[in-house]
């Protein structure tokens, strides 16, 4: 039977976009840094850094989260850093290796695990190997690390090299090249040696599975307890056969929850059927390892998606936080941060608590506390029942004990039924 890390059953993740979470060291601010709280754009910087995250670990711990997924932190040119220039260096605007170790040690001291973003399909056009090709063309020793069709290398009007989704500044690695695979696997080993607890695979569907089998062998060869979670928006099964990932980002669950609560495009019966079908599609060992989410750096903010209806939003959170799988909160969503999709969803975290929605924050904290207090909500099997078009019951059963969540979208209310209350 496929084995996934046992700690995931008890995990509650918190996702951070480092540039926008907290500015802890103003000395690292890049030129032209924007005032904290200004409008986010695709290109601007606010000075978020690793020191800022370290300084606010208490907030994450108080929320009840015990794992953090960081979007990329390696040297790059953009604020999102999905365009790595050097995978072995912390971006200078975030800090350095010492700042990362301080952060990692502080997180681990609180029992918080750290998962990094493995962006191995593409680099940035500032990566040293790609720059060598631009300079030396066919004579570059790295010429086959990317797929360049002709020389000189030309990014415009259309790049004459393979890219990620046609984006000129994201040249695509040639993952069939053994030297590239060796580079990528060294990246995986290096950051595990620094002490991280797992990897999130960015757009893994753009790379052949043999590459990811090798990646898994490297990671799990170091420690079976390391987490591998694949970004996947549609079909999770291909990643969950025991040779690639432990779990996937559960966008299917997101579609079902938001379809039922926020959009009301599906009935209770359709929600229940969809949830039960999803459970059946995911191998049993991977169910606790699914990374359940409602929002991320790639989606609109949850308050915005719910049209400002905070009562409905609480229902969505209840379904997220008490469902089978590891739930994830996107930074700022817990205090009611608003914003449309990128770049709107990447605004700065408000640290003026007067701006926080306290009721929402306390509701999320309470739901996480309920999850942690009742083992059936963390380790129980799951079945969903529709009581009517507007009402569903999510049952979690462990060792003959069942706990339940009843959500009624018509009344914008939910009820948690614990085992001692079940006749």
N, C-alpha and C positions, 0 to 999 in steps of 0.2 A: 504494500500500500504506500502511496506517495506520502511523504512526511513534509509538513510545513512547520515553521517555528511556532512553538506552543505559546509564546508570549503574545502573539497577535490576537488571541481570543480575548485578552484583557486590555488591548490597546485602544486608546482614543488619540487620534492624530490631530495635529494642528499644522496647517500649511502656511508657510511664510514666503513672501516675495521679498527678499532681503533689502532691496533698494528702498522699499516703501514702509518698512516696519518701524524702525526707530533709528535716529541719528545719535549714536553714543560717543562718537569721536569726531568733532568738527574739523580736526586737523586733516582728516582724510577727504574732506569735501572737495569734489571736482570744481573746476572753474565754472562759473555761471550757475551754481547750485540754486534751486528754487526755494522760496520760503516753505517750510513745512505746512501742509494743508492747502497749497495752491493746486490748481487744476492739473491733473496728470495728462501728459501727452505721450506719444510713442517714443519721443526722443529726450525728454527732460530728466534731470536728476534732482533728488531731494536729499541725498546724503545718508540714506539708510546704510547700516554697516553691522558687522558681527558684534561689536561692542554694544550696540543698541539692543540686539537680541538678548545678549547675556544679561544686560541690565533689567530686562523685562521678563525674565524667566518666571518670576513670581506670579505674574499675571497668568501665564500659561498653566502653571502648576495649580493655581487657585481655580482655574476653569475646570480642572479635572483631566486635562490632557497629559499623556505620558509618552508621547512620541511626536517628533517634529519632522515634517518633510520640507526641505528647503529647495526652492527652485535654484538654478545654477549659481555657483559662487566662484567659478574659476575666471582667470584673467580674460577679459573680453572688451568689446567696444561699446556695447549697448547697455541700457538699464536692465534689460531682461537677462542678458548674459547667455542666451542660447547660441551665441556666436563665439565659442571659446578660441582664444589665441594660445593658451597654454594650460593644459589640463592638470599640470602638476603645481600650479601656483594659484593662490587665493588672489582674487581681483584686488588691486591696490587700493581701490576706493572702499573696499569692505574691511580691509585689514591685512594681516599676513598670517603665516602658519601659526605663529605664537598666539595671535588673537583667536584663531580657530580652535587651538587646543584649549585655551582658557574657556571658550564657549562650550566646547565638547565636555570638558571636565565638570563645568558648572551644571550642565544639563544632566550628565550621568549621576552627579551627586544627588540630584533630585529624582532620580529614577526615570529620567526622560531619555528615550532613545532618539537617534538622529539618522535620518535617511536622506541621502543626496541624490541629485538628478544626474543620470547618465545620459548625456547628449552625445551619442556616438554615431548617429547617422550622418551628421554634418559638423563642420567646424565653422569658425568665422573666416572671412577672407583675410583677416590679419594673422591667422595662424602661421607660425614660422615655416612649416613645411609648404604651405601654399604660397607664401611669399617667395620661397626659394624657387618654386616653379615659375612664378611670374618673372623673376630675375634671370634665371638660367635656362628657362624653357626646356627643350628636350634634353639638355645636358644635366638637368637637376637629378640628383639621386632619388628624389621623392616624386618623380614625374608620374609614377604609377600609383601613388597614394591617393590620387583623385582621378577623375575621368575628364581629362582635358582633350577636346576634339581637334584643336589646331592652335597655332601660335601666330602672333602673340596672344596671350591670355586677354580676353576682352569681356568685361562685365556688361557693356552696353552696346547697342540697344537691347540685345539678347545675349545672355552669357553663353560663351562657347565651351562650357564645361557643365557637368551635371550638378544640380543644386537641390536643395530642399524646397519643393513646391515652387520652383522658378525664381526664388529669391536670390539675387545676384551675390549678396554678401554671405550666403550660407552654402559654400561648396560642399558637395556630398563626398564623403569618404568612399574609397574603393575597398569595401569590407571583404572582398575576395582576395585581396593582397595579404599574404601571411605577415608582412611587416606591419601593416595597419592593424591586423588582428592582435599582433604582439604588443603594439603600442596601446591599444585599447584595453587589453587584459592587464597590462602593467598599471594603467590608470586605476582599474578596479582594485588591484592588489594594494596599490600605494595608499589609497584613502581608507581601505579596511585596516591597513597597518597603523594608520593614524588613530583609528578607534571608532569609525562609523559603524552603524548597525544594519545598513542595507542600502539598496539602490532602487530608484524608480527609473524605469526605462522610458526615455522619450522617443516618441514615434517609432517604436520597435518594428512596426509592420512595414517599414521601408527598408529593412535589412533582412537578409535570408536567415532562416531558422538555424542553420548550421553555426552561424556566428554566435547566436544566442545560446546554443547548446554549449559551445566552448566557454562563453561568459559564465554560464551557470556552473560549469565544472570548476572554473577558477574560484568563484565565490564560495560555493558549497564545499569545495576542497579545503578552504580555510576554516569554515565553521558552518555547520548546518543551520545554526540559529540566525544567520544573516538573512534578511528579507529581500526578496526580489519581487517587485510589483511592476507590471507592464501597463503603460498607457494604452487603453483600448476603448473605443467609443461604441462598438457594435457587438462583435461576437467574441465572448471571452474564452470559449472552449479551447481554441487552438493553443492558448498559452498555458493551459492547466492540465496537461497530460503527464506532468512529472519530469519533463526534460527542459523546460524553459523558465517559467516564473512560478512563484507561489500563489499569486493572486493578480487581479487586474484592477485598475481604477474602474469602479462600478457605475459607469455612466448609464447603463440600462436601468439600474435601480433609481438613479436620478430622474430619468425620463418618466418612470412609473409614478414616483412620489409627486413630482411637480405636475404631471398630467392629471393626477387625481385631485390634488389640493390646490395648487396655484392656478392652473389653467382650466380645470374642470372639463377636460376633453375626454376623459374616460370615466366610466362608472365604477362603483365599488366592486362589482363582479369582474370587470375587466382588470382592475387593479389586482384583485386577489389572484385571478388566473395568471396574470403576468408575473407576479411575485413568485407563485408556486412553480411556474414554468422555469423561471430564472434559477430557483433553487435546484430544480431537477437537472438543469444544464451544467451546473457547476459541480465538479467532483467533490465528494464529502470533505476530503482533506483540505481543499482550497476554500471552503465556505468561510471559515474564520479569517482567512487571509485576504479576502476581497476588501479593497479599500473603498468604502462607501462614501459618497460625497453628494452634496447638493450644489455646491459652488466651488469654483477654482479660479486661477488666473486666466483661464480660457473661457469663462462664462460671465454673464451679467451677475451683479450682486443679488443676494437673495431677497432683500427688502424690495429692490427694484423689480425683480421677477414676480413678486407677490403683490405688486401695485401698492405697496405701503400697508397692506393688510397684515398687521402684526399678529392678530389672532390666528389667521390662516398659517402664517409662518411658523407659529408654535406647533401646529399640527405636523407640518413637514419635518420639523426638527424632532418631534417625538418619534415619527416613523424612522428617521435616520438613526437616531441614537439608541433605539431599542431593537433594531433589526439585527439579524445575523450578519457578521462581518465587522471589520474595524472601521468605525465612523471617523470622518475627517471634517474639521471645521476650518474654513478659509479665514485667515486673519481679518479681523474687522467685522466679519459677518455677525460675530457674537454680540457686538455692541450696536448693530444697526447701520453700518456703513452702507451708503448707497452708491450706485454707479452702473452705467451700461457696460457692455462688453468692452474688451481692450480698445482704448486705454482706460476707459472709465472704471473698470473693475480693479485697477491697479493704483488706486489712490493711497495716500498716506494714512497710516493708522492714527486715529485721534487719541492723543494721550491726555487731553483735557477731559477728565471724567464727567464734566458737566455736559459734554456732548454725547455721552453714552446713553443708550436705551437700557436703563437698569432692569426693567421688567423682563426684557428679552434675555439679558445676560443671566439673570437669576433663574429664569426658566430653563436655560440650557445647562447651567450648573446643576440644577436639581435633577434634570433628566440623566445627566452623566452620573450623578450620585446614585440614582436608582439603578442604573445599569451596573455599577460597580458593587452595589449592595446585594444584588441577587444573581447568583451564579447562573441561573437559567437564562438570564438576559445576555450573558457573555458566552456561555458554552452550550446552551440548549439548542436543540433542533428547532426548525421554524415551519409554521404552516399559517397561511392567511385565509380568513373566511370573510365573505361579504355578508353583512347582515341586511343591507338594502343598498340602493344605488348610492347613498351618501355615507354609509357607515361600514367600516371594516374592523375586523378584529385580528390582530397579529398575536399568535400564540408561540411561546417559547417553552419547550419541554425538556427537562433533564431529570433522569432517574425517577420517572413517574410523577414529577412535580411540574405543573404548568403555571406560568405567569403570562399575563396578557396585557395588550394595549388595545383599547377601543378608541377609534377615531371617528368622529361624526363631523363631516365638513359642513353639513347644513346648519348645525348649531355652533360651529367653530369651537368644538370642545373635544377633549380627550380624557380618558380615564385609564389609569394603570390598575390592574387587578392582580394582586399578589396571591401567592398560593394559599395563605391562611384565610383569604377572603373568599376562596372558591368553594362552593358547597359540594 
